[in-house]
């Protein structure tokens, strides 16, 4: 099946407007809706990104969006101002402790 460049561009542009870019989850969702494999769609997007100026404007955000809240950003900023050379794992542990108290899912180590 041929992948429609305009349909992909429309979908990714919508993601760009809503979230500031697109993720791997968005690509997988689009691939499922147009009945192609995510790998094939990623290859086409990579090709179009290298050759088409409109695709070059789109921002890839990574596999998934990191669910950081404003409180998390404030805590990170405070800790970095207090100890600029502090260990990031300590900051992550503190964030996850706060998130656990609030009943939210912890942030995985690999994303921090």
Phi and psi restraints in degrees (value plus and minus 20) as a CYANA .aco file:
   2 UNK   PHI    -103.4   -63.4
   2 UNK   PSI     117.9   157.9
   3 UNK   PHI    -110.3   -70.3
   3 UNK   PSI     104.1   144.1
   4 UNK   PHI     -97.5   -57.5
   4 UNK   PSI      96.7   136.7
   5 UNK   PHI     -82.4   -42.4
   5 UNK   PSI     -61.3   -21.3
   6 UNK   PHI     -86.5   -46.5
   6 UNK   PSI     -59.2   -19.2
   7 UNK   PHI     -85.2   -45.2
   7 UNK   PSI     -62.6   -22.6
   8 UNK   PHI     -84.6   -44.6
   8 UNK   PSI     -64.6   -24.6
   9 UNK   PHI     -82.7   -42.7
   9 UNK   PSI     -62.0   -22.0
  10 UNK   PHI     -81.2   -41.2
  10 UNK   PSI     -65.8   -25.8
  11 UNK   PHI     -84.0   -44.0
  11 UNK   PSI     -67.0   -27.0
  12 UNK   PHI     -89.2   -49.2
  12 UNK   PSI     -52.8   -12.8
  13 UNK   PHI     -86.3   -46.3
  13 UNK   PSI     -59.2   -19.2
  14 UNK   PHI     -81.8   -41.8
  14 UNK   PSI     -62.4   -22.4
  15 UNK   PHI     -83.8   -43.8
  15 UNK   PSI     -59.1   -19.1
  16 UNK   PHI     -81.4   -41.4
  16 UNK   PSI     -62.4   -22.4
  17 UNK   PHI     -89.5   -49.5
  17 UNK   PSI     -62.8   -22.8
  18 UNK   PHI     -93.0   -53.0
  18 UNK   PSI     -63.0   -23.0
  19 UNK   PHI    -144.8  -104.8
  19 UNK   PSI     -16.1    23.9
  20 UNK   PHI      63.5   103.5
  20 UNK   PSI      -9.3    30.7
  21 UNK   PHI     141.4   181.4
  21 UNK   PSI    -196.9  -156.9
  22 UNK   PHI    -140.8  -100.8
  22 UNK   PSI     137.1   177.1
  23 UNK   PHI    -136.2   -96.2
  23 UNK   PSI     152.9   192.9
  24 UNK   PHI     -83.6   -43.6
  24 UNK   PSI     -52.0   -12.0
  25 UNK   PHI     -85.4   -45.4
  25 UNK   PSI     -57.5   -17.5
  26 UNK   PHI     -84.1   -44.1
  26 UNK   PSI     -61.9   -21.9
  27 UNK   PHI     -83.3   -43.3
  27 UNK   PSI     -61.8   -21.8
  28 UNK   PHI     -84.9   -44.9
  28 UNK   PSI     -60.5   -20.5
  29 UNK   PHI     -84.2   -44.2
  29 UNK   PSI     -63.7   -23.7
  30 UNK   PHI     -85.4   -45.4
  30 UNK   PSI     -61.6   -21.6
  31 UNK   PHI     -80.7   -40.7
  31 UNK   PSI     -59.8   -19.8
  32 UNK   PHI     -86.1   -46.1
  32 UNK   PSI     -58.8   -18.8
  33 UNK   PHI     -91.6   -51.6
  33 UNK   PSI     -50.0   -10.0
  34 UNK   PHI    -120.1   -80.1
  34 UNK   PSI     -12.8    27.2
  35 UNK   PHI      38.5    78.5
  35 UNK   PSI      31.7    71.7
  36 UNK   PHI    -152.4  -112.4
  36 UNK   PSI     146.4   186.4
  37 UNK   PHI     -96.9   -56.9
  37 UNK   PSI     127.6   167.6
  38 UNK   PHI     -78.1   -38.1
  38 UNK   PSI     -54.9   -14.9
  39 UNK   PHI     -83.5   -43.5
  39 UNK   PSI     -64.1   -24.1
  40 UNK   PHI     -84.3   -44.3
  40 UNK   PSI     -60.7   -20.7
  41 UNK   PHI     -87.0   -47.0
  41 UNK   PSI     -61.7   -21.7
  42 UNK   PHI     -80.7   -40.7
  42 UNK   PSI     -59.5   -19.5
  43 UNK   PHI     -83.2   -43.2
  43 UNK   PSI     -62.2   -22.2
  44 UNK   PHI     -85.8   -45.8
  44 UNK   PSI     -62.2   -22.2
  45 UNK   PHI     -82.7   -42.7
  45 UNK   PSI     -62.6   -22.6
  46 UNK   PHI     -81.2   -41.2
  46 UNK   PSI     -61.1   -21.1
  47 UNK   PHI     -84.1   -44.1
  47 UNK   PSI     -67.7   -27.7
  48 UNK   PHI     -85.3   -45.3
  48 UNK   PSI     -54.4   -14.4
  49 UNK   PHI     -84.1   -44.1
  49 UNK   PSI     -55.6   -15.6
  50 UNK   PHI     -99.9   -59.9
  50 UNK   PSI     -39.0     1.0
  51 UNK   PHI    -136.0   -96.0
  51 UNK   PSI     -40.5    -0.5
  52 UNK   PHI    -134.5   -94.5
  52 UNK   PSI     102.9   142.9
  53 UNK   PHI     -83.7   -43.7
  53 UNK   PSI     -47.9    -7.9
  54 UNK   PHI     -89.8   -49.8
  54 UNK   PSI     -54.7   -14.7
  55 UNK   PHI     -93.6   -53.6
  55 UNK   PSI     -47.6    -7.6
  56 UNK   PHI     -85.8   -45.8
  56 UNK   PSI     -43.5    -3.5
  57 UNK   PHI     -96.8   -56.8
  57 UNK   PSI     -36.5     3.5
  58 UNK   PHI     -98.8   -58.8
  58 UNK   PSI     122.3   162.3
  59 UNK   PHI    -126.5   -86.5
  59 UNK   PSI     105.0   145.0
  60 UNK   PHI    -109.1   -69.1
  60 UNK   PSI     104.6   144.6
  61 UNK   PHI    -115.7   -75.7
  61 UNK   PSI     -25.3    14.7
  62 UNK   PHI      93.5   133.5
  62 UNK   PSI    -192.9  -152.9
  63 UNK   PHI     -83.2   -43.2
  63 UNK   PSI     -66.5   -26.5
  64 UNK   PHI    -161.3  -121.3
  64 UNK   PSI     141.0   181.0
  65 UNK   PHI    -100.2   -60.2
  65 UNK   PSI     114.6   154.6
  66 UNK   PHI    -100.5   -60.5
  66 UNK   PSI     106.2   146.2
  67 UNK   PHI    -102.7   -62.7
  67 UNK   PSI      40.5    80.5
  68 UNK   PHI    -105.2   -65.2
  68 UNK   PSI     119.4   159.4
  69 UNK   PHI    -120.1   -80.1
  69 UNK   PSI     152.9   192.9
  70 UNK   PHI     -82.7   -42.7
  70 UNK   PSI     -57.6   -17.6
  71 UNK   PHI     -80.4   -40.4
  71 UNK   PSI     -58.9   -18.9
  72 UNK   PHI     -84.1   -44.1
  72 UNK   PSI     -63.9   -23.9
  73 UNK   PHI     -83.1   -43.1
  73 UNK   PSI     -61.7   -21.7
  74 UNK   PHI     -82.6   -42.6
  74 UNK   PSI     -63.8   -23.8
  75 UNK   PHI     -82.4   -42.4
  75 UNK   PSI     -64.1   -24.1
  76 UNK   PHI     -80.9   -40.9
  76 UNK   PSI     -65.4   -25.4
  77 UNK   PHI     -81.2   -41.2
  77 UNK   PSI     -64.6   -24.6
  78 UNK   PHI     -82.1   -42.1
  78 UNK   PSI     -66.5   -26.5
  79 UNK   PHI     -85.6   -45.6
  79 UNK   PSI     -57.4   -17.4
  80 UNK   PHI     -90.8   -50.8
  80 UNK   PSI     -50.4   -10.4
  81 UNK   PHI     -92.6   -52.6
  81 UNK   PSI     -57.1   -17.1
  82 UNK   PHI     -89.8   -49.8
  82 UNK   PSI     -68.5   -28.5
  83 UNK   PHI    -153.7  -113.7
  83 UNK   PSI      68.2   108.2
  84 UNK   PHI     -79.8   -39.8
  84 UNK   PSI     -47.4    -7.4
  85 UNK   PHI    -122.2   -82.2
  85 UNK   PSI      -4.3    35.7
  86 UNK   PHI     -87.7   -47.7
  86 UNK   PSI     142.5   182.5
  87 UNK   PHI     -98.5   -58.5
  87 UNK   PSI     112.0   152.0
  88 UNK   PHI     -85.5   -45.5
  88 UNK   PSI     -49.5    -9.5
  89 UNK   PHI     -84.7   -44.7
  89 UNK   PSI     -52.3   -12.3
  90 UNK   PHI     -88.3   -48.3
  90 UNK   PSI     -60.1   -20.1
  91 UNK   PHI     -85.1   -45.1
  91 UNK   PSI     -63.6   -23.6
  92 UNK   PHI     -81.9   -41.9
  92 UNK   PSI     -62.0   -22.0
  93 UNK   PHI     -80.7   -40.7
  93 UNK   PSI     -62.8   -22.8
  94 UNK   PHI     -86.1   -46.1
  94 UNK   PSI     -61.0   -21.0
  95 UNK   PHI     -81.9   -41.9
  95 UNK   PSI     -65.6   -25.6
  96 UNK   PHI     -86.3   -46.3
  96 UNK   PSI     -54.1   -14.1
  97 UNK   PHI     -82.3   -42.3
  97 UNK   PSI     -64.8   -24.8
  98 UNK   PHI     -84.1   -44.1
  98 UNK   PSI     -61.3   -21.3
  99 UNK   PHI     -86.4   -46.4
  99 UNK   PSI     -56.7   -16.7
 100 UNK   PHI     -85.8   -45.8
 100 UNK   PSI     -59.9   -19.9
 101 UNK   PHI     -82.9   -42.9
 101 UNK   PSI     -53.2   -13.2
 102 UNK   PHI    -105.1   -65.1
 102 UNK   PSI     -24.5    15.5
 103 UNK   PHI      61.2   101.2
 103 UNK   PSI       1.0    41.0
 104 UNK   PHI    -119.2   -79.2
 104 UNK   PSI     141.7   181.7
 105 UNK   PHI     -91.9   -51.9
 105 UNK   PSI     123.9   163.9
 106 UNK   PHI     -91.8   -51.8
 106 UNK   PSI     138.6   178.6
 107 UNK   PHI    -106.6   -66.6
 107 UNK   PSI     107.8   147.8
 108 UNK   PHI     -86.0   -46.0
 108 UNK   PSI     130.2   170.2
 109 UNK   PHI     -80.3   -40.3
 109 UNK   PSI     -55.7   -15.7
 110 UNK   PHI     -88.0   -48.0
 110 UNK   PSI     -43.3    -3.3
 111 UNK   PHI    -109.9   -69.9
 111 UNK   PSI     -31.2     8.8
